[in-house]
């Protein structure tokens, strides 16, 4: 059932603007213009003045995607257990991945949002049940369960890549794609949308997580040595962000020319997230060219801490949070310009996480230790966040203040640990079932050649790998399809059932295009 505007978090009434008519115009044209402006203002009000949800609910959402990823892997193992010949047809694999990975995420932030806890519990119980079945039907039965666990902990894995790091980047992209359209429908809970000034919305975390996802796999984090002088390296980084700059201007032009509704206090009148990503990347590269990469965490702390001190001791906070006149470029885009500082701090923290995760590890117990450290780091940051929110101020994505930076890193570490734990459980299921041909997951070092070939073919039909191959294109398609959908559909007037159908169709079209490119081994990258 739909909520009223007050219950949805929209507290301010919508004020219609006067329409100035120059020259002769028909009554019908005047009515159409007035109606279009009113609808735009209603849509803006629908995503404005929101306060977010609790930290607990955001953390709860971090369980579902890893469980879905685990379900997908276990489903492949069950197929093999029932002697199904793998791989299946490409269309079947696309439908399976969409049904097991994307559809649950769409439903969890729409019609199932109020029962998310029970959804998580149900999927977790189902996964545990399948793991128990696979364990009970294993071929080699040791003397005790303890010897099985001990043998598993000391087993070796192929670790050229970090599967859960790839999954983190892909799932953040998928969740972002879902949210940017879903937020325009009434079926999407208002508490999940971006907050106005203070608060912790699910989409607020999505923005910060997207920055961290890019930082963890940047050239510096992957250990690529800087070629040439520092000046030439910086020039190369400036050139490498041209696609983001072009996309930023393209979005600006399309929004202004079509009259698409825009939430001005999100980034400003002319700013958007593409510009933020470009500037953050260049600034971070300049810092990493000067300072050692191992002090990235310290730079993150210094930048966010200094920025918070400036917010507290000057009029900057008032300037950013109050609705002053937007006459100059800085005034018009103050949120986007100044929040870059906080996002640079988040990026530097992401670089440090990437450096840690990409260290060479071959034993399962080493990765279990990584999971423990990720959880400890997340717990320590939660404590720091509590102190900041108690004695300084609340989380603010609009300013990208110190509490926002701490919360983003803490939640990202928790999400990473959940994905890593799901990967460990899937690896255990693969070892006990004596079948390891599951893509986008750890692979035992001793793996038959036939299973390697099956795994390779399954990887060529994997939706996770498809998005990973063309992540920026996936994000671009999501933005394009979001705009088209808003033009074709009145997002605020349709029923919840139809809204969910539209969201599923939108995600399927996006996934289908990316999947086809992957199947044909096409990577669209021009830089």
Number of C-alpha atoms within 10 A of each C-alpha: 8 12 12 10 15 10 10 18 22 19 14 12 10 14 10 14 10 8 10 7 9 6 5 6 9 7 9 9 10 14 11 11 13 16 13 13 18 16 15 17 18 18 21 19 22 25 21 23 20 24 20 24 19 15 15 8 17 19 16 14 19 19 21 24 25 26 24 24 25 25 22 22 24 23 17 21 25 17 12 16 14 9 9 12 9 14 19 12 9 16 13 12 16 18 14 17 20 20 16 19 24 24 17 17 22 23 16 20 23 25 18 17 20 12 10 19 16 12 16 20 14 11 17 18 12 13 21 14 12 17 21 11 14 22 17 12 12 13 11 10 12 10 8 8 10 10 11 15 12 11 13 17 17 13 16 18 18 17 17 12 14 18 17 25 20 20 25 23 23 24 23 23 24 24 18 22 23 21 25 15 22 23 21 21 25 23 25 26 21 28 20 25 26 28 28 20 22 20 22 28 25 26 22 23 23 19 18 25 26 21 24 30 25 16 27 26 20 19 13 21 23 17 14 9 8 13 9 8 10 15 11 12 16 19 13 14 18 17 12 16 19 13 15 18 17 13 16 20 16 12 21 15 12 13 15 13 9 10 11 14 18 18 16 17 22 22 23 20 20 18 22 21 16 19 21 23 21 20 20 24 22 20 18 20 22 18 16 21 17 9 12 10 19 14 15 24 19 15 19 25 19 13 19 25 18 14 21 20 12 13 18 14 9 10 10 15 15 12 14 21 17 10 10 11 8 13 9 9 13 13 17 20 22 24 25 26 20 20 20 21 23 25 31 29 31 30 32 31 26 30 31 22 23 23 20 15 20 18 13 13 17 17 18 21 17 15 18 16 11 18 21 14 14 23 19 16 15 23 16 12 20 19 12 16 23 16 13 17 14 10 9 14 18 19 26 21 30 24 29 27 26 30 26 30 27 26 23 30 25 25 22 27 24 22 26 23 26 23 27 26 21 23 23 22 17 26 25 23 23 24 19 21 22 17 19 27 29 26 23 22 25 25 23 22 13 11 16 13 9 10 14 16 12 18 20 16 17 22 20 20 25 23 28 25 22 26 27 19 21 20 19 16 17 22 16 16 19 25 17 14 17 20 19 11 16 16 12 8 12 14 22 17 10 13 15 19 11 12 24 21 13 17 23 19 12 19 22 19 15 22 23 18 15 25 27 17 16 22 16 9 12 14 14 12 10 6 8
